[in-house]
């Protein structure tokens, strides 16, 4: 019973398979006949021809576009090759020019080095010659100081800054100029004179009250008044004047209270004789005062009346802090006042006796420079 049921199931499956195969064969025959009918129809043949034409056109268009792209690429390649060659030519020219420039710079540098060496040798020669002449002049000055004879002419030759230019009027009157040796006018400095100038010798914070930028603390000058500055000047006057008087009679002593840097704190000392001035210069040049080394110069002051601002003590100077004439402190007891007016009666006994002792007085501010100590030893 079980085997018959299994056989029957297999028989039904095979029968359905044969039916499906037959139906598929009939359908394939119908489709084959329909395809043959369509292939044999003029419309289908025309469609086939049209598709072939379209494929041929697409192939030709693709070939044309490919040829155009290839031509464009070749043109671009040719242009790039041309630009590359031109760039290489320009680079070669630039390299050659740079090499020429480097060679020219090297030659100029070598020439400049040769000039520098030559100038250095010339400066050394001039310095040696100047040193030799200075040594000779110093010997002559020493002889002048020891014997009291006249100063030799070669030791009294003035120096100039711009010989071909007109003289600086302010330097002629005061011995100082705001532009220094950079001035476009000529500055004539005497080798020897009776007037000594110590630039910026006197220093006090009260002189800087119009220039607070020069102070470490811009408000420090507000703590000082003019009276305090003057009292400080009196101490300075009593401290330094005796030292200068040791070498001879002084006919003028002035301390500037100008606010301009080229006049601020300048001290002018005029002796009655050049011999005394040279002695003072020899000792004071390079000395230390208050821990600061001082520099002494010889200057010519033809007229103190022309050098000193006459409006300052009247408190009506129109230039104020920019004045290029001397604003000076009043000396105690109006000392040296007659010399301010260029009168001859200033040759009278000063307010203190002159100390001509050769001994050096050392106080709390004066000290000797190492050069003077070495000479004394």
C-alpha positions as CSV (number, residue, x, y, z in Angstrom):
1,X,0.0,0.0,0.0
2,X,2.8,2.3,0.9
3,X,4.7,1.6,-2.3
4,X,1.7,2.2,-4.5
5,X,1.1,5.6,-3.0
6,X,4.8,6.5,-3.6
7,X,4.6,5.4,-7.2
8,X,1.5,7.3,-7.8
9,X,3.1,10.5,-6.5
10,X,6.1,10.0,-8.8
11,X,3.8,9.3,-11.8
12,X,1.9,12.6,-11.2
13,X,5.2,14.5,-10.9
14,X,6.5,13.1,-14.2
15,X,3.1,13.8,-15.9
16,X,3.2,17.5,-14.8
17,X,6.8,17.7,-16.0
18,X,5.9,16.4,-19.5
19,X,3.0,18.9,-19.7
20,X,5.3,21.8,-18.8
21,X,7.9,20.7,-21.3
22,X,5.3,20.4,-24.1
23,X,3.9,23.9,-23.2
24,X,7.5,25.3,-23.3
25,X,8.1,23.7,-26.7
26,X,4.9,25.2,-28.1
27,X,5.8,28.6,-26.7
28,X,9.3,28.4,-28.1
29,X,7.9,27.5,-31.5
30,X,5.5,30.4,-31.4
31,X,8.3,32.8,-30.4
32,X,10.6,31.4,-33.1
33,X,7.9,31.8,-35.7
34,X,7.1,35.4,-34.5
35,X,10.9,36.2,-34.5
36,X,11.2,34.9,-38.1
37,X,8.2,36.8,-39.1
38,X,9.6,40.0,-37.6
39,X,13.0,39.5,-39.1
40,X,11.5,39.0,-42.5
41,X,9.3,42.2,-42.1
42,X,10.6,45.4,-43.9
43,X,10.0,47.5,-40.7
44,X,12.4,45.3,-38.7
45,X,15.0,45.4,-41.5
46,X,14.8,49.2,-41.5
47,X,15.2,49.3,-37.7
48,X,18.3,47.0,-38.0
49,X,19.8,49.3,-40.6
50,X,19.1,52.3,-38.5
51,X,20.7,50.8,-35.4
52,X,23.8,49.9,-37.5
53,X,24.0,53.4,-38.8
54,X,23.7,54.8,-35.3
55,X,26.5,52.5,-34.1
56,X,28.7,53.5,-37.0
57,X,28.0,57.2,-36.3
58,X,28.8,56.8,-32.6
59,X,32.0,55.0,-33.5
60,X,33.0,57.7,-36.0
61,X,32.1,60.4,-33.4
62,X,34.2,58.7,-30.8
63,X,37.1,58.4,-33.2
64,X,36.7,62.1,-34.1
65,X,36.6,63.2,-30.4
66,X,39.6,61.0,-29.6
67,X,41.5,62.5,-32.5
68,X,40.7,66.0,-31.3
69,X,41.7,65.2,-27.7
70,X,44.9,63.7,-29.0
71,X,45.6,66.8,-31.1
72,X,44.8,69.1,-28.2
73,X,47.1,67.1,-25.9
74,X,49.9,67.2,-28.5
75,X,49.4,71.0,-28.8
76,X,49.4,71.4,-25.0
77,X,52.5,69.2,-24.8
78,X,54.2,71.2,-27.5
79,X,53.3,74.5,-25.7
80,X,54.5,73.0,-22.3
81,X,57.8,71.9,-23.9
82,X,58.2,75.3,-25.4
83,X,57.5,77.1,-22.1
84,X,59.9,74.7,-20.3
85,X,62.6,75.5,-22.8
86,X,62.0,79.2,-22.5
87,X,62.0,78.9,-18.7
88,X,65.2,77.0,-18.8
89,X,66.7,79.6,-21.0
90,X,65.6,82.4,-18.6
91,X,66.9,80.4,-15.6
92,X,70.2,80.0,-17.4
93,X,70.4,83.7,-18.1
94,X,69.4,84.5,-14.5
95,X,72.0,82.1,-13.2
96,X,74.6,83.7,-15.4
97,X,73.5,87.2,-14.3
98,X,73.5,86.1,-10.6
99,X,76.9,84.7,-11.1
100,X,78.1,87.9,-12.6
101,X,76.5,89.9,-9.8
102,X,78.0,87.7,-7.1
103,X,81.4,88.0,-8.8
104,X,80.9,91.8,-9.0
105,X,79.8,91.9,-5.3
106,X,82.8,89.8,-4.4
107,X,85.1,92.1,-6.3
108,X,83.5,95.2,-4.8
109,X,83.7,93.6,-1.3
110,X,87.4,92.7,-1.8
111,X,88.0,96.3,-3.1
112,X,86.2,97.7,-0.1
113,X,88.2,95.5,2.2
114,X,91.4,96.7,0.5
115,X,90.2,100.3,1.0
116,X,89.3,99.6,4.6
117,X,92.7,98.1,5.2
118,X,94.4,100.9,3.5
119,X,92.3,103.5,5.4
120,X,93.0,101.6,8.6
121,X,96.7,101.7,7.9
122,X,96.5,105.4,7.0
123,X,94.5,106.1,10.2
124,X,97.1,104.1,12.2
125,X,99.9,106.1,10.5
126,X,98.0,109.4,11.1
127,X,97.4,108.3,14.7
128,X,101.0,107.4,15.2
129,X,102.1,110.7,13.6
130,X,99.6,112.6,15.7
131,X,100.7,110.8,18.8
132,X,104.3,111.6,18.0
133,X,103.5,115.2,17.5
134,X,101.4,115.3,20.7
135,X,104.3,113.8,22.6
136,X,106.6,116.5,21.1
137,X,104.0,119.2,21.9
138,X,103.6,117.8,25.4
139,X,107.3,118.0,25.9
140,X,107.2,121.6,24.7
141,X,104.3,122.4,27.0
142,X,106.2,120.8,29.9
143,X,109.1,123.0,28.9
144,X,106.8,126.0,28.7
145,X,105.4,125.2,32.2
146,X,108.8,124.6,33.7
147,X,110.7,127.5,32.1
148,X,107.9,130.1,31.7
149,X,109.0,130.8,28.1
150,X,106.6,131.6,25.3
151,X,104.5,128.7,23.9
152,X,106.0,127.3,20.7
153,X,104.0,128.1,17.6
154,X,103.5,124.4,16.6
155,X,101.9,123.8,20.0
156,X,99.3,126.5,19.5
157,X,97.7,125.5,16.2
158,X,93.9,125.7,16.2
159,X,91.7,122.9,14.9
160,X,88.8,123.3,12.5
161,X,85.9,121.1,11.6
162,X,84.7,122.5,8.2
163,X,87.5,124.8,6.9
164,X,85.5,125.8,3.8
165,X,82.3,126.8,5.6
166,X,81.5,130.0,7.4
167,X,82.1,130.0,11.2
168,X,79.3,128.9,13.5
169,X,78.1,132.1,15.4
170,X,77.0,130.3,18.5
171,X,80.2,128.3,18.8
172,X,82.2,131.6,18.3
173,X,80.3,133.2,21.2
174,X,79.9,130.3,23.7
175,X,82.3,127.6,22.6
176,X,79.5,125.1,22.3
177,X,76.9,124.1,19.6
178,X,73.8,122.0,19.8
179,X,74.9,120.1,16.7
180,X,78.5,119.4,18.0
181,X,81.0,118.6,15.3
182,X,78.1,117.6,13.0
183,X,77.3,121.2,12.5
184,X,77.3,122.5,8.9
185,X,79.3,125.5,10.0
186,X,82.9,125.7,11.0
187,X,84.0,125.2,14.6
188,X,87.5,126.6,15.4
189,X,89.1,125.2,18.6
190,X,92.2,126.8,19.9
191,X,95.1,124.6,21.0
192,X,95.9,126.9,23.9
193,X,93.8,129.7,25.5
194,X,93.1,131.4,28.8
195,X,89.5,130.0,28.9
196,X,88.8,126.4,29.9
197,X,85.5,124.7,29.3
198,X,84.3,121.6,31.2
199,X,81.2,120.3,29.4
200,X,78.3,119.1,31.7
201,X,80.5,119.4,34.7
202,X,77.7,120.5,37.1
203,X,74.8,118.1,37.4
204,X,71.6,118.4,39.4
205,X,68.2,116.9,38.8
206,X,66.7,120.4,39.0
207,X,68.3,121.2,35.6
208,X,66.4,118.4,33.9
209,X,62.9,119.5,35.0
210,X,62.0,120.5,31.4
211,X,63.3,117.2,30.1
212,X,61.5,114.5,32.1
213,X,62.1,111.9,29.4
214,X,65.8,111.8,30.4
215,X,65.0,110.7,33.9
216,X,64.5,107.2,35.1
217,X,61.4,108.4,36.9
218,X,59.6,111.1,35.0
219,X,58.1,112.7,38.2
220,X,61.3,113.0,40.2
221,X,62.0,116.5,39.1
222,X,58.7,117.7,40.7
223,X,60.3,117.3,44.1
224,X,62.9,120.0,43.5
225,X,62.5,123.8,43.3
226,X,64.8,126.5,41.8
227,X,65.9,127.5,45.3
228,X,67.1,124.0,46.1
229,X,69.0,123.8,42.8
230,X,70.7,127.1,43.6
231,X,71.7,126.0,47.1
232,X,73.1,122.9,45.5
233,X,75.1,125.1,43.1
234,X,76.5,127.1,46.1
235,X,77.9,123.9,47.5
236,X,79.4,123.0,44.2
237,X,80.9,126.5,43.8
238,X,82.5,126.3,47.3
239,X,83.8,122.9,46.5
240,X,85.4,123.3,43.0
241,X,86.5,127.0,42.9
242,X,89.4,126.6,45.4
243,X,90.8,123.7,43.3
244,X,90.9,125.9,40.1
245,X,92.3,128.9,42.0
246,X,95.4,126.9,43.0
247,X,97.0,127.4,39.6
248,X,96.6,131.2,39.3
249,X,94.3,134.2,39.4
250,X,90.9,133.5,37.9
251,X,89.2,136.3,36.0
252,X,85.9,134.5,35.2
253,X,84.1,131.5,36.6
254,X,80.6,130.6,35.3
255,X,78.3,127.6,35.7
256,X,75.5,127.2,33.2
257,X,72.0,126.3,34.3
258,X,70.7,125.9,30.7
259,X,68.4,123.0,30.0
260,X,69.8,122.2,26.6
261,X,72.2,119.2,26.6
262,X,75.1,121.0,24.9
263,X,75.1,123.8,27.5
264,X,73.6,122.1,30.6
265,X,76.0,122.2,33.5
266,X,78.9,123.6,31.5
267,X,81.6,125.3,33.6
268,X,83.8,128.1,32.2
269,X,87.0,129.1,33.9
270,X,89.1,132.0,32.6
271,X,92.6,132.6,33.9
272,X,94.6,135.8,33.6
273,X,97.4,134.0,31.9
274,X,97.7,131.1,29.5
275,X,100.4,129.6,31.6
276,X,98.0,129.1,34.5
277,X,95.3,127.7,32.1
278,X,97.7,125.1,30.7
279,X,98.7,124.1,34.2
280,X,95.0,123.7,35.2
281,X,94.3,121.8,32.0
282,X,97.1,119.4,32.6
283,X,95.9,118.5,36.1
284,X,92.1,118.6,35.6
285,X,91.8,116.9,32.3
286,X,90.8,113.3,33.1
287,X,90.3,113.8,36.8
288,X,87.2,112.4,38.5
289,X,84.7,114.5,40.4
290,X,81.8,112.9,42.1
291,X,82.7,109.5,40.5
292,X,82.5,111.0,37.0
293,X,85.5,111.7,34.8
294,X,85.6,115.2,33.5
295,X,86.8,116.5,30.1
296,X,88.5,119.9,29.8
297,X,88.7,121.9,26.6
298,X,90.3,125.1,25.5
299,X,87.9,127.6,24.0
300,X,87.8,131.2,22.9
301,X,85.3,133.6,24.5
302,X,85.9,137.0,22.9
303,X,83.1,138.7,24.8
304,X,81.4,137.4,27.9
305,X,78.7,140.0,27.4
306,X,77.9,138.5,24.0
307,X,78.0,134.9,25.3
308,X,75.8,135.4,28.4
309,X,72.1,135.9,27.9
310,X,71.2,139.3,29.2
311,X,67.5,138.6,29.5
312,X,67.8,135.5,31.7
313,X,68.2,137.1,35.1
314,X,65.4,139.5,34.1
315,X,63.2,136.4,33.6
316,X,62.2,137.5,30.2
317,X,64.4,135.4,27.9
318,X,62.2,134.9,24.7
319,X,63.9,131.6,23.8
320,X,63.4,130.0,27.3
321,X,64.8,126.5,27.4
322,X,65.8,126.6,23.7
323,X,68.2,129.6,24.2
324,X,71.6,129.0,22.8
325,X,73.3,131.7,24.9
326,X,74.6,131.1,28.4
327,X,72.1,131.1,31.3
328,X,74.4,131.1,34.3
329,X,74.0,130.9,38.1
330,X,74.7,134.1,40.1
331,X,78.0,133.6,41.8
332,X,78.0,134.3,45.6
333,X,78.7,138.0,46.3
334,X,78.3,138.7,42.6
335,X,81.9,137.5,42.1
336,X,83.3,138.0,38.6
337,X,80.4,140.2,37.8
338,X,82.5,142.9,36.2
339,X,83.9,140.4,33.7
340,X,80.3,139.7,32.5
341,X,80.3,143.3,31.1
342,X,83.8,142.9,29.6
343,X,85.0,145.7,31.9
344,X,88.7,145.9,32.7
345,X,88.3,146.7,36.4
346,X,87.6,143.0,37.1
347,X,91.4,142.8,37.6
348,X,90.9,143.4,41.3
349,X,91.3,141.2,44.3
350,X,88.7,138.4,44.2
351,X,86.4,137.5,47.1
352,X,89.0,134.9,48.3
353,X,92.8,134.8,48.3
354,X,94.4,132.7,45.6
355,X,95.9,129.4,46.8
356,X,99.0,128.8,44.9
357,X,100.2,125.8,46.9
358,X,101.3,122.9,44.7
359,X,99.8,120.4,47.1
360,X,96.7,118.7,45.8
361,X,93.6,119.1,48.0
362,X,91.6,115.9,48.2
363,X,88.0,116.3,49.4
364,X,84.9,114.2,49.3
365,X,84.3,114.8,45.5
366,X,87.7,115.2,43.8
367,X,89.8,112.2,42.9
368,X,92.8,111.6,40.6
369,X,92.6,109.7,37.4
370,X,94.9,106.7,37.0
371,X,96.9,108.6,34.3
372,X,97.7,111.4,36.8
373,X,98.7,108.9,39.5
374,X,101.0,107.1,37.1
375,X,102.7,110.4,36.1
376,X,103.1,111.3,39.7
377,X,104.7,108.0,40.5
